[in-house]
Every structure is written in structure tokens, then in C-alpha cells.
Amino acid sequence: MFSPVIVVSRSEVEARDSSSVLETLRALMASPDTARQYSALGLQCLAHCFLPPFLTAEARQRIHREQLAELLSKRWFPAMNQVCEWVGFSEVQIETLTNRSVDYLFNGPVAA
């Protein structure tokens, strides 16, 4: 199993070249088994790409929660449900993943 790391260089952003990102993402979606293996990687990092930076702790707590809730309900959960159905997850597995995702994104990772 390869370790996917997605780094977008300044030149790629300026050139609007997303080919390397798409190549990595395609590899992650190569099959239902591959998608299942990588289902939990990078969730919090990806979420932070959609949230405003440079907020006070109080503002971050309020604004991030509001924006994250909207992002999850309008975009991520519908997309996640499609992928989960594609890889063959049961309704129970989808609900478990949804609950784990919400807990992780709103409360952070739990130390083992």
C-alpha cells in the first residue's frame, strides 16, 4: 500500500494544473478495496482547507463548527454516502463512519 501525499506546488496552482492531484486521487479510487483502505486518511487536513484561517480560538470554535456542519451536511455526507455504497458498505457501516467522522472533525483525534 502506497502512502498518498498530495502536495500542490505554487507553480501548479498558478498554472491551474491539477493533473498530479487527480492522478493521486484516481489511484485512491482504483477499486472499492483501495478506497476502503484509505477511507480515514487526511480527513481533518482536508476539512481545514475549507475553513477560514487566522481566527481567534473563540471565533474558530464558533465559525469552524458552523461552517463544518454546513460542509458536512450539504456536500461531504452526500458524497461519502455515494462512495460508501460504491464500495459496498452496509447502512450500519455508513452510519458508523458518519458518527466517527463527526466526532473526529468536531472533537479531534483520540490518542491511543
CORZICOR-V952228 format. One record per residue. N is the residue number from 1. RES is the residue in three letters. D_LAST is the distance of its C-alpha to the last C-alpha in whole Angstrom. Layout:
((N | RES | D_LAST) (N | RES | D_LAST))
This chain:
((1 | MET | 23) (2 | PHE | 24) (3 | SER | 21) (4 | PRO | 23) (5 | VAL | 23) (6 | ILE | 26) (7 | VAL | 28) (8 | VAL | 31) (9 | SER | 34) (10 | ARG | 36) (11 | SER | 39) (12 | GLU | 37) (13 | VAL | 37) (14 | GLU | 40) (15 | ALA | 42) (16 | ARG | 40) (17 | ASP | 39) (18 | SER | 36) (19 | SER | 36) (20 | SER | 34) (21 | VAL | 31) (22 | LEU | 33) (23 | GLU | 33) (24 | THR | 29) (25 | LEU | 28) (26 | ARG | 31) (27 | ALA | 29) (28 | LEU | 26) (29 | MET | 28) (30 | ALA | 30) (31 | SER | 30) (32 | PRO | 28) (33 | ASP | 26) (34 | THR | 25) (35 | ALA | 24) (36 | ARG | 22) (37 | GLN | 20) (38 | TYR | 19) (39 | SER | 19) (40 | ALA | 16) (41 | LEU | 16) (42 | GLY | 18) (43 | LEU | 18) (44 | GLN | 17) (45 | CYS | 19) (46 | LEU | 22) (47 | ALA | 22) (48 | HIS | 23) (49 | CYS | 26) (50 | PHE | 28) (51 | LEU | 27) (52 | PRO | 29) (53 | PRO | 28) (54 | PHE | 29) (55 | LEU | 29) (56 | THR | 29) (57 | ALA | 26) (58 | GLU | 28) (59 | ALA | 29) (60 | ARG | 26) (61 | GLN | 24) (62 | ARG | 28) (63 | ILE | 29) (64 | HIS | 25) (65 | ARG | 25) (66 | GLU | 28) (67 | GLN | 28) (68 | LEU | 25) (69 | ALA | 26) (70 | GLU | 29) (71 | LEU | 28) (72 | LEU | 26) (73 | SER | 29) (74 | LYS | 31) (75 | ARG | 30) (76 | TRP | 27) (77 | PHE | 26) (78 | PRO | 30) (79 | ALA | 29) (80 | MET | 26) (81 | ASN | 28) (82 | GLN | 30) (83 | VAL | 28) (84 | CYS | 26) (85 | GLU | 29) (86 | TRP | 30) (87 | VAL | 28) (88 | GLY | 28) (89 | PHE | 26) (90 | SER | 27) (91 | GLU | 27) (92 | VAL | 24) (93 | GLN | 22) (94 | ILE | 23) (95 | GLU | 23) (96 | THR | 19) (97 | LEU | 18) (98 | THR | 20) (99 | ASN | 18) (100 | ARG | 15) (101 | SER | 17) (102 | VAL | 18) (103 | ASP | 15) (104 | TYR | 13) (105 | LEU | 17) (106 | PHE | 18) (107 | ASN | 15) (108 | GLY | 13) (109 | PRO | 9) (110 | VAL | 6) (111 | ALA | 4) (112 | ALA | 0))
